[in-house]
Amino acid sequence: MTDQQALFFQELKIIQKQAVNMNLHQSDLTKEELLFNVSYDTLVLMMELLDGYRNMNLELSDKESKEVLNKNIQLLDGYRNMNLELSDKESKEVLNENIQLHDGLVDFLKSF
């Protein structure tokens, strides 16, 4: 495993722990509601990672052309703007064009 892969997985570990800690003290919820909340928070935090709102300095490149997709990494309000592009492999449609994934996600997931 490379250092960069380890860094990425460390960020995922932080996201998991953060999502659990955000919900530890919600004793008024059923187990199902609590699980929905933890999974919801995990997915929102993952979308924030893709949207560039987590503290990671990654370079995303196209597998075939090796073109770097996030050349202009800048600090924005204390977060790194990674300028990541998430696209469908077949249609090439960019899924995060004109939308913040973590904002769009809230309309589709259940939380309490």
Stockholm file with secondary structure:
# STOCKHOLM 1.0

chainA/1-112         MTDQQALFFQELKIIQKQAVNMNLHQSDLTKEELLFNVSYDTLVLMMELLDGYRNMNLELSDKESKEVLNKNIQLLDGYRNMNLELSDKESKEVLNENIQLHDGLVDFLKSF
#=GR chainA/1-112 SS CCHHHHHHHHHHHHHHHHHHHTTTTCTTSCHHHHHHHHHHHHHHHHHHHHHTCSSCCCCCBCTTTCCBSCCCCEEETTEEECCCCCBCTTTCCBTTTTSCHHHHHTTTSCCC
#=GC SS_cons         CCHHHHHHHHHHHHHHHHHHHTTTTCTTSCHHHHHHHHHHHHHHHHHHHHHTCSSCCCCCBCTTTCCBSCCCCEEETTEEECCCCCBCTTTCCBTTTTSCHHHHHTTTSCCC
//
